[in-house]
Amino acid sequence: MPTAVTLAELAKMFDHSLLQPNLTDADLVAGLLVAREYNVASVCIKPYAVRLAAKLLAGSTVQASTTIGFPHGGHVTKIKVAESEIALNDGATELDMVVNIGKVLSGEWGYVASDIAAVVQVAHAAGAKVKVIFENSYLQDAHKIELCKICGDVRADWVKTSTGYGESGATTDDLVLMRKHSPAHVQVKAAGGVRTYERLLEVRAIGVTRVGATATKVILDEARAKMAS
């Protein structure tokens, strides 16, 4: 397992997640300050707080990101596009969108592709990036493989395992499958279950470039301690 990595490089793998339904505005501010202190890749925050995130992260290299169609992907495409436009106008530079899970399970791949493509088009036009959430716990491998192909075709920036609120998170088998079946221009994000420095290194070795985590501080503190020992 490769370990020749700096703490700063590990920090830039993190999308610090501030999506729990019971977080207060004070909790969100505290989380944003942690993310800024540790210089992570981004903060994934509730849509209503994107303006707050953009304000508190201004002048740093930490991106403001938010969710689209969260958590079940059942919004109509026009609503996902409208959500995207509002988020981008509020200062988001990365969007984590949920596929329409029911349409995936129904095999309506044309609908699924156009749904994803609509959000990607809006985001890319604004210079922003898109992570496409599969929610793998509901899917068969064949669904995941087809989604990887679609995401490659529509030029999504990442494929992502889960919302973090489904029945399971980022399994090794799913990460290997998603990296194998995604073209090189599509990165892989692990969400749910990355809670230790050791696990972070494991998913990195698979080819994961981002992780969604609430335990960002704990993991990076552990990494710092182990690197210093």
PyRosetta script that sets phi, psi and omega in degrees:
from pyrosetta import init, pose_from_sequence

init()
pose = pose_from_sequence("MPTAVTLAELAKMFDHSLLQPNLTDADLVAGLLVAREYNVASVCIKPYAVRLAAKLLAGSTVQASTTIGFPHGGHVTKIKVAESEIALNDGATELDMVVNIGKVLSGEWGYVASDIAAVVQVAHAAGAKVKVIFENSYLQDAHKIELCKICGDVRADWVKTSTGYGESGATTDDLVLMRKHSPAHVQVKAAGGVRTYERLLEVRAIGVTRVGATATKVILDEARAKMAS")
pose.set_psi(1, 124.7)
pose.set_omega(1, -177.7)
pose.set_phi(2, -69.2)
pose.set_psi(2, 134.6)
pose.set_omega(2, 178.5)
pose.set_phi(3, -125.1)
pose.set_psi(3, 0.3)
pose.set_omega(3, -178.6)
pose.set_phi(4, -75.5)
pose.set_psi(4, 76.0)
pose.set_omega(4, -176.8)
pose.set_phi(5, -144.7)
pose.set_psi(5, 145.8)
pose.set_omega(5, 179.9)
pose.set_phi(6, -89.8)
pose.set_psi(6, 162.0)
pose.set_omega(6, 176.8)
pose.set_phi(7, -61.6)
pose.set_psi(7, -38.6)
pose.set_omega(7, 179.3)
pose.set_phi(8, -62.6)
pose.set_psi(8, -38.6)
pose.set_omega(8, 178.3)
pose.set_phi(9, -67.2)
pose.set_psi(9, -40.1)
pose.set_omega(9, 177.4)
pose.set_phi(10, -64.2)
pose.set_psi(10, -41.3)
pose.set_omega(10, -179.7)
pose.set_phi(11, -59.6)
pose.set_psi(11, -35.3)
pose.set_omega(11, -179.1)
pose.set_phi(12, -77.8)
pose.set_psi(12, 6.0)
pose.set_omega(12, 169.5)
pose.set_phi(13, -89.7)
pose.set_psi(13, -11.6)
pose.set_omega(13, -168.9)
pose.set_phi(14, -95.1)
pose.set_psi(14, 130.0)
pose.set_omega(14, 160.7)
pose.set_phi(15, -101.9)
pose.set_psi(15, 102.6)
pose.set_omega(15, -177.8)
pose.set_phi(16, -70.2)
pose.set_psi(16, 120.0)
pose.set_omega(16, -171.7)
pose.set_phi(17, -91.5)
pose.set_psi(17, 123.5)
pose.set_omega(17, 176.2)
pose.set_phi(18, -126.4)
pose.set_psi(18, 62.1)
pose.set_omega(18, -173.1)
pose.set_phi(19, -118.7)
pose.set_psi(19, -3.0)
pose.set_omega(19, -178.8)
pose.set_phi(20, -58.8)
pose.set_psi(20, 138.9)
pose.set_omega(20, -173.1)
pose.set_phi(21, -65.8)
pose.set_psi(21, -19.7)
pose.set_omega(21, -175.5)
pose.set_phi(22, -98.6)
pose.set_psi(22, 9.4)
pose.set_omega(22, 179.6)
pose.set_phi(23, -72.8)
pose.set_psi(23, 130.6)
pose.set_omega(23, 175.4)
pose.set_phi(24, -85.1)
pose.set_psi(24, 171.5)
pose.set_omega(24, 176.6)
pose.set_phi(25, -61.0)
pose.set_psi(25, -36.7)
pose.set_omega(25, 177.8)
pose.set_phi(26, -64.1)
pose.set_psi(26, -38.4)
pose.set_omega(26, 177.0)
pose.set_phi(27, -62.9)
pose.set_psi(27, -40.7)
pose.set_omega(27, -179.5)
pose.set_phi(28, -64.8)
pose.set_psi(28, -42.6)
pose.set_omega(28, 178.1)
pose.set_phi(29, -61.2)
pose.set_psi(29, -45.8)
pose.set_omega(29, 179.6)
pose.set_phi(30, -60.9)
pose.set_psi(30, -41.3)
pose.set_omega(30, 179.1)
pose.set_phi(31, -65.8)
pose.set_psi(31, -39.0)
pose.set_omega(31, 178.1)
pose.set_phi(32, -64.6)
pose.set_psi(32, -38.1)
pose.set_omega(32, 179.3)
pose.set_phi(33, -68.4)
pose.set_psi(33, -36.1)
pose.set_omega(33, 174.6)
pose.set_phi(34, -62.1)
pose.set_psi(34, -47.2)
pose.set_omega(34, -179.2)
pose.set_phi(35, -60.7)
pose.set_psi(35, -40.1)
pose.set_omega(35, 179.2)
pose.set_phi(36, -68.6)
pose.set_psi(36, -40.9)
pose.set_omega(36, 179.1)
pose.set_phi(37, -60.6)
pose.set_psi(37, -41.3)
pose.set_omega(37, -176.7)
pose.set_phi(38, -89.2)
pose.set_psi(38, -3.5)
pose.set_omega(38, 176.4)
pose.set_phi(39, 53.6)
pose.set_psi(39, 54.1)
pose.set_omega(39, -179.9)
pose.set_phi(40, -76.9)
pose.set_psi(40, -179.2)
pose.set_omega(40, 179.7)
pose.set_phi(41, -72.0)
pose.set_psi(41, -49.6)
pose.set_omega(41, -178.1)
pose.set_phi(42, -156.0)
pose.set_psi(42, 167.4)
pose.set_omega(42, 168.1)
pose.set_phi(43, -114.2)
pose.set_psi(43, 124.6)
pose.set_omega(43, 175.9)
pose.set_phi(44, -98.5)
pose.set_psi(44, 109.8)
pose.set_omega(44, -169.3)
pose.set_phi(45, -122.3)
pose.set_psi(45, 161.7)
pose.set_omega(45, 178.3)
pose.set_phi(46, -59.6)
pose.set_psi(46, 146.4)
pose.set_omega(46, -175.1)
pose.set_phi(47, -54.6)
pose.set_psi(47, -37.9)
pose.set_omega(47, -176.6)
pose.set_phi(48, -67.3)
pose.set_psi(48, -17.2)
pose.set_omega(48, -175.5)
pose.set_phi(49, -103.5)
pose.set_psi(49, 10.9)
pose.set_omega(49, -178.9)
pose.set_phi(50, -61.1)
pose.set_psi(50, -41.9)
pose.set_omega(50, 179.5)
pose.set_phi(51, -60.9)
pose.set_psi(51, -41.1)
pose.set_omega(51, 176.5)
pose.set_phi(52, -60.8)
pose.set_psi(52, -45.1)
pose.set_omega(52, -179.7)
pose.set_phi(53, -61.7)
pose.set_psi(53, -47.3)
pose.set_omega(53, -178.9)
pose.set_phi(54, -60.3)
pose.set_psi(54, -38.1)
pose.set_omega(54, 179.9)
pose.set_phi(55, -67.4)
pose.set_psi(55, -47.8)
pose.set_omega(55, -175.4)
pose.set_phi(56, -75.4)
pose.set_psi(56, -21.8)
pose.set_omega(56, 179.4)
pose.set_phi(57, -95.3)
pose.set_psi(57, -4.6)
pose.set_omega(57, -178.9)
pose.set_phi(58, -57.7)
pose.set_psi(58, 136.2)
pose.set_omega(58, -179.9)
pose.set_phi(59, 87.9)
pose.set_psi(59, -6.3)
pose.set_omega(59, 176.0)
pose.set_phi(60, -105.3)
pose.set_psi(60, 177.1)
pose.set_omega(60, 175.3)
pose.set_phi(61, -98.2)
pose.set_psi(61, 8.2)
pose.set_omega(61, 178.8)
pose.set_phi(62, -82.7)
pose.set_psi(62, 127.1)
pose.set_omega(62, -177.7)
pose.set_phi(63, -84.4)
pose.set_psi(63, 149.2)
pose.set_omega(63, 171.9)
pose.set_phi(64, -92.9)
pose.set_psi(64, 122.9)
pose.set_omega(64, 178.3)
pose.set_phi(65, -129.5)
pose.set_psi(65, 161.4)
pose.set_omega(65, 179.6)
pose.set_phi(66, -151.6)
pose.set_psi(66, 177.0)
pose.set_omega(66, -175.8)
pose.set_phi(67, -101.1)
pose.set_psi(67, 150.1)
pose.set_omega(67, 177.8)
pose.set_phi(68, -128.9)
pose.set_psi(68, 129.0)
pose.set_omega(68, -179.0)
pose.set_phi(69, 66.2)
pose.set_psi(69, 27.3)
pose.set_omega(69, -174.0)
pose.set_phi(70, -85.3)
pose.set_psi(70, 139.8)
pose.set_omega(70, 2.5)
pose.set_phi(71, -104.1)
pose.set_psi(71, -1.8)
pose.set_omega(71, -172.0)
pose.set_phi(72, -111.6)
pose.set_psi(72, -4.1)
pose.set_omega(72, 176.1)
pose.set_phi(73, 73.7)
pose.set_psi(73, 9.8)
pose.set_omega(73, -173.2)
pose.set_phi(74, -83.7)
pose.set_psi(74, -1.5)
pose.set_omega(74, 177.1)
pose.set_phi(75, -63.5)
pose.set_psi(75, 147.2)
pose.set_omega(75, 173.4)
pose.set_phi(76, -66.4)
pose.set_psi(76, 156.1)
pose.set_omega(76, -174.7)
pose.set_phi(77, -58.2)
pose.set_psi(77, -39.7)
pose.set_omega(77, -179.6)
pose.set_phi(78, -60.2)
pose.set_psi(78, -35.1)
pose.set_omega(78, 178.1)
pose.set_phi(79, -71.1)
pose.set_psi(79, -40.4)
pose.set_omega(79, 176.5)
pose.set_phi(80, -60.8)
pose.set_psi(80, -40.8)
pose.set_omega(80, 177.9)
pose.set_phi(81, -65.5)
pose.set_psi(81, -43.6)
pose.set_omega(81, 179.1)
pose.set_phi(82, -63.1)
pose.set_psi(82, -42.9)
pose.set_omega(82, 175.5)
pose.set_phi(83, -57.1)
pose.set_psi(83, -43.4)
pose.set_omega(83, -179.3)
pose.set_phi(84, -62.8)
pose.set_psi(84, -46.3)
pose.set_omega(84, -178.8)
pose.set_phi(85, -62.2)
pose.set_psi(85, -42.2)
pose.set_omega(85, 178.9)
pose.set_phi(86, -64.0)
pose.set_psi(86, -45.7)
pose.set_omega(86, -179.3)
pose.set_phi(87, -61.5)
pose.set_psi(87, -43.1)
pose.set_omega(87, 179.6)
pose.set_phi(88, -64.9)
pose.set_psi(88, -41.1)
pose.set_omega(88, 177.6)
pose.set_phi(89, -65.2)
pose.set_psi(89, -29.7)
pose.set_omega(89, 179.5)
pose.set_phi(90, -81.4)
pose.set_psi(90, -8.9)
pose.set_omega(90, 175.7)
pose.set_phi(91, 117.3)
pose.set_psi(91, 4.3)
pose.set_omega(91, 177.5)
pose.set_phi(92, -70.2)
pose.set_psi(92, 141.5)
pose.set_omega(92, 176.5)
pose.set_phi(93, -118.6)
pose.set_psi(93, -5.1)
pose.set_omega(93, 174.2)
pose.set_phi(94, -139.7)
pose.set_psi(94, 140.1)
pose.set_omega(94, -179.6)
pose.set_phi(95, -123.8)
pose.set_psi(95, 131.7)
pose.set_omega(95, 176.1)
pose.set_phi(96, -107.6)
pose.set_psi(96, 100.6)
pose.set_omega(96, -174.9)
pose.set_phi(97, -101.8)
pose.set_psi(97, 144.2)
pose.set_omega(97, 177.8)
pose.set_phi(98, -95.9)
pose.set_psi(98, 131.4)
pose.set_omega(98, 174.4)
pose.set_phi(99, -63.7)
pose.set_psi(99, 161.0)
pose.set_omega(99, 171.9)
pose.set_phi(100, -77.1)
pose.set_psi(100, 98.9)
pose.set_omega(100, -172.0)
pose.set_phi(101, -60.6)
pose.set_psi(101, -41.5)
pose.set_omega(101, 179.8)
pose.set_phi(102, -62.7)
pose.set_psi(102, -38.4)
pose.set_omega(102, 178.0)
pose.set_phi(103, -69.3)
pose.set_psi(103, -35.7)
pose.set_omega(103, 175.1)
pose.set_phi(104, -61.5)
pose.set_psi(104, -48.6)
pose.set_omega(104, -178.5)
pose.set_phi(105, -66.5)
pose.set_psi(105, -24.3)
pose.set_omega(105, 177.0)
pose.set_phi(106, -83.7)
pose.set_psi(106, -8.1)
pose.set_omega(106, -179.4)
pose.set_phi(107, 72.9)
pose.set_psi(107, 22.4)
pose.set_omega(107, 179.8)
pose.set_phi(108, -88.5)
pose.set_psi(108, 74.4)
pose.set_omega(108, -169.4)
pose.set_phi(109, -69.9)
pose.set_psi(109, -29.1)
pose.set_omega(109, 176.3)
pose.set_phi(110, -63.6)
pose.set_psi(110, -43.8)
pose.set_omega(110, 177.5)
pose.set_phi(111, -62.0)
pose.set_psi(111, -47.4)
pose.set_omega(111, -177.6)
pose.set_phi(112, -59.6)
pose.set_psi(112, -45.6)
pose.set_omega(112, -178.5)
pose.set_phi(113, -63.6)
pose.set_psi(113, -43.3)
pose.set_omega(113, -178.1)
pose.set_phi(114, -69.8)
pose.set_psi(114, -33.1)
pose.set_omega(114, 178.1)
pose.set_phi(115, -63.1)
pose.set_psi(115, -48.3)
pose.set_omega(115, 178.8)
pose.set_phi(116, -66.6)
pose.set_psi(116, -45.4)
pose.set_omega(116, -176.9)
pose.set_phi(117, -59.6)
pose.set_psi(117, -36.3)
pose.set_omega(117, -178.3)
pose.set_phi(118, -62.6)
pose.set_psi(118, -42.2)
pose.set_omega(118, 179.3)
pose.set_phi(119, -70.9)
pose.set_psi(119, -41.8)
pose.set_omega(119, 179.2)
pose.set_phi(120, -60.0)
pose.set_psi(120, -43.6)
pose.set_omega(120, -178.1)
pose.set_phi(121, -60.8)
pose.set_psi(121, -46.3)
pose.set_omega(121, -179.9)
pose.set_phi(122, -63.6)
pose.set_psi(122, -44.0)
pose.set_omega(122, -178.3)
pose.set_phi(123, -65.5)
pose.set_psi(123, -48.6)
pose.set_omega(123, -177.4)
pose.set_phi(124, -64.5)
pose.set_psi(124, -33.5)
pose.set_omega(124, 177.6)
pose.set_phi(125, -63.2)
pose.set_psi(125, -26.1)
pose.set_omega(125, 179.6)
pose.set_phi(126, -97.8)
pose.set_psi(126, 5.4)
pose.set_omega(126, -179.2)
pose.set_phi(127, 78.4)
pose.set_psi(127, 17.3)
pose.set_omega(127, -178.9)
pose.set_phi(128, -102.5)
pose.set_psi(128, 171.6)
pose.set_omega(128, -176.9)
pose.set_phi(129, -121.4)
pose.set_psi(129, 159.0)
pose.set_omega(129, -174.7)
pose.set_phi(130, -127.9)
pose.set_psi(130, 133.0)
pose.set_omega(130, 171.2)
pose.set_phi(131, -110.8)
pose.set_psi(131, 129.3)
pose.set_omega(131, -175.2)
pose.set_phi(132, -103.3)
pose.set_psi(132, 117.1)
pose.set_omega(132, -176.3)
pose.set_phi(133, -89.4)
pose.set_psi(133, 124.5)
pose.set_omega(133, -178.5)
pose.set_phi(134, -88.0)
pose.set_psi(134, -36.3)
pose.set_omega(134, -167.1)
pose.set_phi(135, 59.2)
pose.set_psi(135, 67.6)
pose.set_omega(135, -169.8)
pose.set_phi(136, -61.0)
pose.set_psi(136, -24.4)
pose.set_omega(136, -177.3)
pose.set_phi(137, -62.0)
pose.set_psi(137, -20.3)
pose.set_omega(137, 179.3)
pose.set_phi(138, -94.6)
pose.set_psi(138, -6.6)
pose.set_omega(138, -167.8)
pose.set_phi(139, -112.7)
pose.set_psi(139, 156.9)
pose.set_omega(139, 169.6)
pose.set_phi(140, -91.2)
pose.set_psi(140, 163.2)
pose.set_omega(140, -179.5)
pose.set_phi(141, -56.7)
pose.set_psi(141, -38.0)
pose.set_omega(141, -179.5)
pose.set_phi(142, -60.9)
pose.set_psi(142, -36.7)
pose.set_omega(142, 176.8)
pose.set_phi(143, -64.5)
pose.set_psi(143, -45.4)
pose.set_omega(143, -178.0)
pose.set_phi(144, -62.5)
pose.set_psi(144, -41.5)
pose.set_omega(144, -179.6)
pose.set_phi(145, -64.4)
pose.set_psi(145, -43.9)
pose.set_omega(145, 179.1)
pose.set_phi(146, -65.3)
pose.set_psi(146, -38.6)
pose.set_omega(146, 177.4)
pose.set_phi(147, -63.6)
pose.set_psi(147, -39.5)
pose.set_omega(147, 177.1)
pose.set_phi(148, -60.6)
pose.set_psi(148, -41.9)
pose.set_omega(148, 178.8)
pose.set_phi(149, -63.3)
pose.set_psi(149, -46.5)
pose.set_omega(149, -179.6)
pose.set_phi(150, -60.5)
pose.set_psi(150, -45.1)
pose.set_omega(150, -179.0)
pose.set_phi(151, -62.3)
pose.set_psi(151, -35.7)
pose.set_omega(151, 174.3)
pose.set_phi(152, -65.1)
pose.set_psi(152, -44.1)
pose.set_omega(152, -177.5)
pose.set_phi(153, -63.2)
pose.set_psi(153, -39.2)
pose.set_omega(153, -176.3)
pose.set_phi(154, -92.7)
pose.set_psi(154, 4.3)
pose.set_omega(154, 173.8)
pose.set_phi(155, 68.2)
pose.set_psi(155, 36.2)
pose.set_omega(155, 170.3)
pose.set_phi(156, -63.8)
pose.set_psi(156, 157.1)
pose.set_omega(156, -175.0)
pose.set_phi(157, -90.9)
pose.set_psi(157, -33.9)
pose.set_omega(157, 177.2)
pose.set_phi(158, -138.9)
pose.set_psi(158, 151.4)
pose.set_omega(158, 161.2)
pose.set_phi(159, -106.1)
pose.set_psi(159, 142.1)
pose.set_omega(159, -171.2)
pose.set_phi(160, -131.5)
pose.set_psi(160, 138.6)
pose.set_omega(160, -171.0)
pose.set_phi(161, -66.9)
pose.set_psi(161, -41.4)
pose.set_omega(161, -167.7)
pose.set_phi(162, -165.7)
pose.set_psi(162, 170.0)
pose.set_omega(162, 174.7)
pose.set_phi(163, -77.0)
pose.set_psi(163, -22.3)
pose.set_omega(163, -170.2)
pose.set_phi(164, 93.6)
pose.set_psi(164, -4.8)
pose.set_omega(164, -178.6)
pose.set_phi(165, -121.1)
pose.set_psi(165, 8.4)
pose.set_omega(165, 176.2)
pose.set_phi(166, -84.0)
pose.set_psi(166, -165.9)
pose.set_omega(166, -175.5)
pose.set_phi(167, -76.8)
pose.set_psi(167, -19.2)
pose.set_omega(167, 175.4)
pose.set_phi(168, -152.1)
pose.set_psi(168, 165.8)
pose.set_omega(168, -178.0)
pose.set_phi(169, -109.0)
pose.set_psi(169, -128.0)
pose.set_omega(169, -173.6)
pose.set_phi(170, -93.4)
pose.set_psi(170, 100.6)
pose.set_omega(170, 177.0)
pose.set_phi(171, -87.5)
pose.set_psi(171, 154.7)
pose.set_omega(171, 178.2)
pose.set_phi(172, -59.8)
pose.set_psi(172, -43.7)
pose.set_omega(172, -179.0)
pose.set_phi(173, -59.3)
pose.set_psi(173, -42.6)
pose.set_omega(173, -179.8)
pose.set_phi(174, -67.3)
pose.set_psi(174, -40.3)
pose.set_omega(174, -179.7)
pose.set_phi(175, -65.2)
pose.set_psi(175, -41.5)
pose.set_omega(175, 177.2)
pose.set_phi(176, -62.5)
pose.set_psi(176, -44.7)
pose.set_omega(176, -179.5)
pose.set_phi(177, -62.7)
pose.set_psi(177, -44.8)
pose.set_omega(177, -177.1)
pose.set_phi(178, -67.2)
pose.set_psi(178, -38.1)
pose.set_omega(178, 177.3)
pose.set_phi(179, -67.9)
pose.set_psi(179, -39.6)
pose.set_omega(179, -178.5)
pose.set_phi(180, -64.9)
pose.set_psi(180, -39.3)
pose.set_omega(180, -171.4)
pose.set_phi(181, -100.2)
pose.set_psi(181, 1.9)
pose.set_omega(181, 174.9)
pose.set_phi(182, -99.1)
pose.set_psi(182, 139.0)
pose.set_omega(182, 176.8)
pose.set_phi(183, -65.7)
pose.set_psi(183, 165.0)
pose.set_omega(183, -173.2)
pose.set_phi(184, -60.1)
pose.set_psi(184, -29.6)
pose.set_omega(184, -177.1)
pose.set_phi(185, -78.5)
pose.set_psi(185, -5.9)
pose.set_omega(185, 177.9)
pose.set_phi(186, -105.8)
pose.set_psi(186, 122.4)
pose.set_omega(186, 179.0)
pose.set_phi(187, -88.2)
pose.set_psi(187, 169.9)
pose.set_omega(187, -177.9)
pose.set_phi(188, -119.4)
pose.set_psi(188, 132.3)
pose.set_omega(188, 176.1)
pose.set_phi(189, -116.5)
pose.set_psi(189, 132.1)
pose.set_omega(189, 176.2)
pose.set_phi(190, -99.6)
pose.set_psi(190, 126.8)
pose.set_omega(190, 177.5)
pose.set_phi(191, -131.5)
pose.set_psi(191, 127.7)
pose.set_omega(191, 179.9)
pose.set_phi(192, 94.9)
pose.set_psi(192, 111.0)
pose.set_omega(192, 173.0)
pose.set_phi(193, 101.5)
pose.set_psi(193, -4.7)
pose.set_omega(193, 175.2)
pose.set_phi(194, -91.7)
pose.set_psi(194, 100.6)
pose.set_omega(194, -171.5)
pose.set_phi(195, -127.0)
pose.set_psi(195, -2.5)
pose.set_omega(195, -178.8)
pose.set_phi(196, -135.1)
pose.set_psi(196, 160.6)
pose.set_omega(196, 176.3)
pose.set_phi(197, -60.0)
pose.set_psi(197, -42.4)
pose.set_omega(197, -179.6)
pose.set_phi(198, -60.6)
pose.set_psi(198, -45.1)
pose.set_omega(198, 179.9)
pose.set_phi(199, -66.6)
pose.set_psi(199, -35.5)
pose.set_omega(199, 176.6)
pose.set_phi(200, -59.6)
pose.set_psi(200, -44.5)
pose.set_omega(200, 178.8)
pose.set_phi(201, -66.0)
pose.set_psi(201, -35.7)
pose.set_omega(201, 179.1)
pose.set_phi(202, -62.8)
pose.set_psi(202, -47.3)
pose.set_omega(202, -177.3)
pose.set_phi(203, -71.5)
pose.set_psi(203, -32.3)
pose.set_omega(203, 176.1)
pose.set_phi(204, -61.7)
pose.set_psi(204, -40.1)
pose.set_omega(204, -179.9)
pose.set_phi(205, -64.6)
pose.set_psi(205, -27.8)
pose.set_omega(205, 178.1)
pose.set_phi(206, -72.4)
pose.set_psi(206, -25.1)
pose.set_omega(206, -177.5)
pose.set_phi(207, 119.4)
pose.set_psi(207, 7.6)
pose.set_omega(207, 176.8)
pose.set_phi(208, -68.9)
pose.set_psi(208, 134.1)
pose.set_omega(208, 179.1)
pose.set_phi(209, -109.4)
pose.set_psi(209, -17.1)
pose.set_omega(209, 176.6)
pose.set_phi(210, -136.3)
pose.set_psi(210, 148.7)
pose.set_omega(210, 171.1)
pose.set_phi(211, -131.2)
pose.set_psi(211, 140.7)
pose.set_omega(211, 172.2)
pose.set_phi(212, -96.1)
pose.set_psi(212, 127.0)
pose.set_omega(212, -174.1)
pose.set_phi(213, -150.3)
pose.set_psi(213, 147.3)
pose.set_omega(213, 169.0)
pose.set_phi(214, -95.2)
pose.set_psi(214, -21.5)
pose.set_omega(214, -176.4)
pose.set_phi(215, -93.4)
pose.set_psi(215, 32.0)
pose.set_omega(215, -176.0)
pose.set_phi(216, -53.3)
pose.set_psi(216, -51.2)
pose.set_omega(216, -177.3)
pose.set_phi(217, -61.5)
pose.set_psi(217, -44.6)
pose.set_omega(217, -178.8)
pose.set_phi(218, -61.0)
pose.set_psi(218, -45.8)
pose.set_omega(218, -177.4)
pose.set_phi(219, -66.3)
pose.set_psi(219, -45.0)
pose.set_omega(219, -177.8)
pose.set_phi(220, -71.6)
pose.set_psi(220, -31.6)
pose.set_omega(220, 173.3)
pose.set_phi(221, -65.3)
pose.set_psi(221, -40.8)
pose.set_omega(221, 176.7)
pose.set_phi(222, -63.4)
pose.set_psi(222, -42.9)
pose.set_omega(222, 178.9)
pose.set_phi(223, -60.7)
pose.set_psi(223, -45.0)
pose.set_omega(223, -179.9)
pose.set_phi(224, -60.6)
pose.set_psi(224, -44.0)
pose.set_omega(224, -179.1)
pose.set_phi(225, -64.4)
pose.set_psi(225, -42.2)
pose.set_omega(225, -177.4)
pose.set_phi(226, -72.3)
pose.set_psi(226, -35.1)
pose.set_omega(226, 177.7)
pose.set_phi(227, -67.8)
pose.set_psi(227, -29.3)
pose.set_omega(227, -178.7)
pose.set_phi(228, -83.7)
pose.set_psi(228, -14.8)
pose.set_omega(228, -175.7)
pose.set_phi(229, -85.1)
pose.dump_pdb("model.pdb")
